[in-house]
Amino acid sequence: MADKASRGLVIYGDGLASFINPSHAHLHSLASKAFCGFLTLPNAPPSESEDERIVREFANLLDACEAYQNVSTSIPTISERFMGMKAAIITNNPGLKSFGGKLGLTVFPFNDLKGNEFSLSGSSTDFVTFESLKLLGFQEGKTLETSQFDLVFVHVGAGERVNAEGHKTIANDVEYIDALVDGIMRIAQPGSEIGSRLHLSLVMSYGYVTEGDGRDLSILTSKDEMDPALSKLFPLQSYTMKGEKLRNNVR
């Protein structure tokens, strides 16, 4: 996707990676066509709450750790850091709403998009797909000359969209992301006008993970235990370094 000057859409499945299974065909289809990789993040501080984890990991993704660690410090906005780029985030998480505003992101709760409380109905994914692309200047298969935003994040946190708890709710969240990806890929077909201008990224995180959650998760597998054929896929990028020194607190 995006072989011309592009606008970006990032779908962020926060804490949902371990719930992906073979039935999520659209996620697997996207992975088969896209560039894939692992991203390693710093270990969680002791006694970190779930809300704190969500904001901290999002700050790492945006390379805005200083903004998270120094909440009272004035920091450059996304627009100031990236040549006037206009960015927005769609989320129901209170912490991300506040932190996103601090970073200069325009914040949209899901219910502001739909006009009422969000649901898992079949039409909701179509609506959010349409509205997300509309924010980026994509409408009716065409690319508008100007757009409200250059970059839009859609944050789906585990269990945040409905008033329920448990694995069934989280599994529904993964199905929701699977449907979102399907809707976007159908609109942004390769070679289409939108497909040539849309840069789609899918980020799936594990969230809080303990040793008891299973040894099959890549972030809990040491290099010594890893299949040699997969060793080159082990996370190794900027988050493993800071100030030209290796960091020892990454998972």
N, C-alpha and C positions, 0 to 999 in steps of 0.2 A: 504494500500500500504506500501511498504518498511518494510519487516519483516527480512531484513538482513542489513549489513552495507550499508548505503544509500548515495545518492547524491540528492541535493534539487533543486526543481524548484518552484519559487514563481511567480504567475501571480498576478499582482497588478493593479486592476481597479480603478484608481485614480479619485474620484469625480463621480463615476458611480453607486453607490449603489442604489440611489433613482430611477434609471431608469430600474431596474430589474422588469420584469413582468412575469406572468404565461407562456408566450410563450417561455421563455428561459429555455427549458426543461433540457438541459445538466447541467446548473448551479444548478437547483433544484435536479437533479439526484445525482450530486456530494455531495450536502448538505445532502441528505438522507443517504449517505454512510459514511460520514466523521464526524469528531469531529468539532462541530461548537461553536462559542462564539462571544462575543462582545469585542471590544477593545476601551477603552476610552482614549482620548488624551487631552493635555492641551488646554485651550481656546486660540483662536487666539489673538495676540497682536493688539492693535488699529492701524488702517490704514495699515494693512498688505496687500500686493499685492498678486495676485493669484500665481505668480511665487515664492514668498517667502513662501506662504502656502505649496506649493508642496514640496519644499526642507525641510521645517521645519517638516512636518508630516513624510516624509521619514526618516529624522534624528531620530525622535521618534521611529519609527518602528525598527531601527537598534540600539537603545539605544546609539545614538551618538549626543545627544543634545549639549554637550560641543563643539564638532567640528563645529556645526552650529552657536552657539552663539559667539564663539571665532574664527572667520575666519582666523585670522593671527597666531593662535597658532598651533604649530606642535603637531599632535595627532597620537596615534598608528593606524596603518592600520588594516583592517579586518583580514589580515593574521597574524599580530602580536597579535591581541586580541584573535584569535581562532585557536591557534596551527597550523599555517601554512595553514589555509583554503584558497583556491583559489576561488575568487568570481568575477562575472561579472554582468553587468546590460545592458539590451537592452532598449533603450529609445530614444525618439526624443526631450525631454525637455532639453533646454540649461542649465538651472540651475542644473538639476540632473546630467547632463554630467560632469559639473565642480565639483559638490559636491561628486559625486561617485568617480571621480579620486582622490580627496583629501583623501577619505577613503580607497584608494587602490584597488577599483573595476576596472576591465577592462571594458571599455565603448564601446558598439556597437550601433550606430544609426541603425534604421530599414533599411534604404536604403543601409547600408554597408552589411547587410545580403543578401539582394535581388539583389543588383547591380544597382537598379534604385529606383525611388520614390515609396513609399509604396502605395498600392491601396486596395480597398475593394473587389478585385476579389476573386473568390472561391479558387484559387490556393494559395493565399497569406497565409492563415492560415495553410495550409498543409506545406508550405515551412518553416514558422517560427517554427512550431511544430518540423519539422525534424531538423532544425538547432539548436534549443534550446536543444533538446535531444542529438544531436551530440556533442555540447559543453560539455555535461556531460558524454560523453563516451558511449552513447547508440546508436547503429546502427544496422539496419537490424534485430531487435528483440534480439540482443545480448548486453551484457555488456562487454566493453573492460576493460582490467586490469588496464589501466591508463586512465585518462581523463584530458582534458585541464582545467576544473573547477570542483569544488565540489558543488558550489551553483550558480544558475543563477536567476536573477530577470528579469521578462518581464513587463515593466511599460507601461501601456496604459492610457494616460491622456485624459480627456474629450476633444474631438475635435482637438487633436494634430496631428493626423495622416493624415488628409486631409485638403486642403485649403478651408474650409467652416465653417460656424457657425450655431448655433441653435440646437434645441432639436432633429431634425432629424439626424444630424451628430452624436450627443452623443448617440442616440438610436442605430445607426449603430455600434458604438464602443462597446456597450454592446453585440450586436449580434456577433461581432468579438470575444470577450472574450468567449462567449458561444460556438462558433465554435472551438476555441483553446482548451477549456476543452474537447469537444467532441473528437477532434483528439488525444489528449494525453491519454484520458481514453481508446480509442480503441486500442492504441498501448500498453499501460501499463495495460493490463487485469490482474485481480487478479489471482495469481498463475503463471503468466508468469515470465520470467527471468527479464525483465525490471520492471514489476510491483512489484517484490520483492526487487528491489534496488532503486526505485524512490520514494522520499518523495515529494508529490505535495501539495502545499499550495495555496489557493486562498484568496486574501485580496481585499475586496471591500470597498472603503471609500465614505463618503458623500461629501467631499470637503467643500466648503464654504456654510454654511446653516444659514438662518435667521428665525426669528419667523414666517415670512410670507410664508415660504416654506411649511408649513403644520404641524399640530400637530401629525400626524401619524408616524413621524420619531422617532425612539427610543431615539435618543440623545437629543430630545427636550421634552421628557416626564419625568416628575418628578416622584420620587418614590411613592408619595402620589396618583398620577393619574394612576399608573400602575396596571394592573390586578394582584391580589395576586398570581394567579397560575403561573405568569411569573416572580415574584419578584426575584427568585434565578438566573435568567438569567441576571439581571442588572449588568453592567460592574463593576467588582471589582477585580483588579489585581495590578501589581506593579506600574502602572502609577498613581494610586490613592495615593501612598505613596512616600515620598522622605525623606531620612535621618530619618527613623522611625517615621515620622510625616505625618498626613493626608494632602493632598494638597487640597486647596479650589478653584483652578483655572482650574479644569477639567470639560469638558462638558459631 
